[in-house]
Amino acid sequence: MSRYDLSRAALAELLAGQPSYRVDQVWTALYEHGAEPEEMTTLPKALRASLAGESAFASALSPVVSSVSDDGATVKWLWSLADGAKVETVLMHYPDRTTVCVSTQAGCAMACGFCATGQAGFERNLSTGEIVEQAVRAARMARSSGRRLSNVVFMGMGEPLANYDRVWGAVERLHDDVGLSARHLTLSTVGVVPGIRRLAGERLPVNLAVSLHAANDGLRDELVPINRRYPLSVLMDACAEYLEAKGRRLSFEWALIDGVNDRRTDAVELAALTRPLGAHVNLIPLNPTPGFLTRGTPPGRVRSFREWLVALDVNATVRRNRGTDIDAACGQLAARPIEVPAPSRR
């Protein structure tokens, strides 16, 4: 249990004996300001000190290291959790928005071969508080640069819909307490169909992004193993249900792999799947991943693939790689231990 796992009722118990308005003061300090106990200046000093020493009010995330690239526009954190598990978070500044990519699991059980997290295997689900705190810490960093966190994408380590209840709890906290619009919250999935169907019945119309990567079952079985359980026909039906329920444009992620899924025939198959849904296709040149020897599609053929899709009446854009040099780009998050050079001997 950590401070962002506490419900209002649990926080009220922690503050037993204090005036009832203290709950609102602490809640606001946590979610609107990302404040540490000693920074909660609306509270008496004695109460601040008491909260700072309370184990149930501890931070869930201990920073191990942070890395910066793109002239400060991309920041990646490696966090250690209370049990020693490690996860990564990436903050990205764009001209028109500031986005944080949060992790939802330590490791991942989906086993997609071109994803570093998938190669690492599954360790455990994150709690709601561990997920929320990543966004709150990023919002605090953004404010220090004169920016406001505007978007949260659940596209970091792990499969969000395999940790559904805790992830949805985080969505509600980010919407209700941090104040982010549902239009600025995006859940990504490799195709966990029961989770997509549950999402269709939720109260908040968040964005849904499906990591597709192949538009026929034979290839997708190889690239995204969960396709063997939920083949494309089943996945597309679930996506259509979500679209009908929420009226939000779907996004499909497509990591372009040289000679594997970047041919004209692949574009034709992809268009046939996505055009009936009016979906947006987000093309991602494959980022280098240790252990996956296949190369990403060269830039010229990335442009050609997009042009083929556009000619087939598909709305397609190419995602700009961010943080590749610090292993912060799509598919690279692996929470690898940091290697510290040994001191030189004279």
Secondary structure in CASP SS format (residue, H / E / C, confidence):
PFRMAT SS
TARGET T0000
AUTHOR 0000-0000-0000
METHOD secondary structure of the structure
MODEL  1
M C 1.00
S C 1.00
R H 1.00
Y H 1.00
D H 1.00
L C 1.00
S C 1.00
R H 1.00
A H 1.00
A H 1.00
L H 1.00
A H 1.00
E H 1.00
L H 1.00
L C 1.00
A C 1.00
G C 1.00
Q C 1.00
P C 1.00
S C 1.00
Y H 1.00
R H 1.00
V H 1.00
D H 1.00
Q H 1.00
V H 1.00
W H 1.00
T H 1.00
A H 1.00
L H 1.00
Y H 1.00
E C 1.00
H C 1.00
G C 1.00
A C 1.00
E C 1.00
P H 1.00
E H 1.00
E H 1.00
M C 1.00
T C 1.00
T C 1.00
L C 1.00
P C 1.00
K H 1.00
A H 1.00
L H 1.00
R H 1.00
A H 1.00
S H 1.00
L H 1.00
A H 1.00
G C 1.00
E C 1.00
S H 1.00
A H 1.00
F H 1.00
A C 1.00
S C 1.00
A C 1.00
L C 1.00
S E 1.00
P E 1.00
V E 1.00
V E 1.00
S E 1.00
S E 1.00
V E 1.00
S E 1.00
D H 1.00
D H 1.00
G H 1.00
A C 1.00
T E 1.00
V E 1.00
K E 1.00
W E 1.00
L E 1.00
W E 1.00
S E 1.00
L C 1.00
A C 1.00
D C 1.00
G C 1.00
A C 1.00
K E 1.00
V E 1.00
E E 1.00
T E 1.00
V E 1.00
L E 1.00
M E 1.00
H E 1.00
Y E 1.00
P C 1.00
D C 1.00
R E 1.00
T E 1.00
T E 1.00
V E 1.00
C E 1.00
V C 1.00
S C 1.00
T C 1.00
Q E 1.00
A E 1.00
G E 1.00
C C 1.00
A C 1.00
M C 1.00
A C 1.00
C C 1.00
G C 1.00
F C 1.00
C C 1.00
A H 1.00
T H 1.00
G H 1.00
Q H 1.00
A H 1.00
G C 1.00
F E 1.00
E E 1.00
R E 1.00
N E 1.00
L C 1.00
S C 1.00
T H 1.00
G H 1.00
E H 1.00
I H 1.00
V H 1.00
E H 1.00
Q H 1.00
A H 1.00
V H 1.00
R H 1.00
A H 1.00
A H 1.00
R H 1.00
M H 1.00
A H 1.00
R H 1.00
S H 1.00
S C 1.00
G C 1.00
R C 1.00
R C 1.00
L C 1.00
S C 1.00
N E 1.00
V E 1.00
V E 1.00
F E 1.00
M C 1.00
G C 1.00
M C 1.00
G C 1.00
E C 1.00
P H 1.00
L H 1.00
A H 1.00
N H 1.00
Y H 1.00
D H 1.00
R H 1.00
V H 1.00
W H 1.00
G H 1.00
A H 1.00
V H 1.00
E H 1.00
R H 1.00
L H 1.00
H H 1.00
D H 1.00
D H 1.00
V H 1.00
G C 1.00
L C 1.00
S C 1.00
A H 1.00
R H 1.00
H H 1.00
L E 1.00
T E 1.00
L E 1.00
S E 1.00
T E 1.00
V C 1.00
G C 1.00
V C 1.00
V H 1.00
P H 1.00
G H 1.00
I H 1.00
R H 1.00
R H 1.00
L H 1.00
A H 1.00
G C 1.00
E C 1.00
R C 1.00
L C 1.00
P C 1.00
V C 1.00
N E 1.00
L E 1.00
A E 1.00
V E 1.00
S E 1.00
L C 1.00
H C 1.00
A C 1.00
A C 1.00
N C 1.00
D H 1.00
G H 1.00
L H 1.00
R H 1.00
D H 1.00
E H 1.00
L H 1.00
V C 1.00
P H 1.00
I H 1.00
N H 1.00
R H 1.00
R C 1.00
Y C 1.00
P C 1.00
L H 1.00
S H 1.00
V H 1.00
L H 1.00
M H 1.00
D H 1.00
A H 1.00
C H 1.00
A H 1.00
E H 1.00
Y H 1.00
L H 1.00
E H 1.00
A H 1.00
K H 1.00
G C 1.00
R C 1.00
R C 1.00
L C 1.00
S E 1.00
F E 1.00
E E 1.00
W E 1.00
A E 1.00
L E 1.00
I E 1.00
D C 1.00
G C 1.00
V C 1.00
N C 1.00
D C 1.00
R C 1.00
R H 1.00
T H 1.00
D H 1.00
A H 1.00
V H 1.00
E H 1.00
L H 1.00
A H 1.00
A H 1.00
L H 1.00
T H 1.00
R H 1.00
P H 1.00
L H 1.00
G C 1.00
A C 1.00
H E 1.00
V E 1.00
N E 1.00
L E 1.00
I E 1.00
P E 1.00
L C 1.00
N C 1.00
P C 1.00
T E 1.00
P C 1.00
G C 1.00
F E 1.00
L C 1.00
T C 1.00
R C 1.00
G E 1.00
T C 1.00
P C 1.00
P H 1.00
G H 1.00
R H 1.00
V H 1.00
R H 1.00
S H 1.00
F H 1.00
R H 1.00
E H 1.00
W H 1.00
L H 1.00
V H 1.00
A H 1.00
L C 1.00
D C 1.00
V C 1.00
N E 1.00
A E 1.00
T E 1.00
V E 1.00
R C 1.00
R C 1.00
N C 1.00
R C 1.00
G C 1.00
T H 1.00
D H 1.00
I H 1.00
D C 1.00
A C 1.00
A C 1.00
C C 1.00
G C 1.00
Q C 1.00
L C 1.00
A C 1.00
A C 1.00
R C 1.00
P C 1.00
I C 1.00
E C 1.00
V C 1.00
P C 1.00
A C 1.00
P C 1.00
S C 1.00
R C 1.00
R C 1.00
END
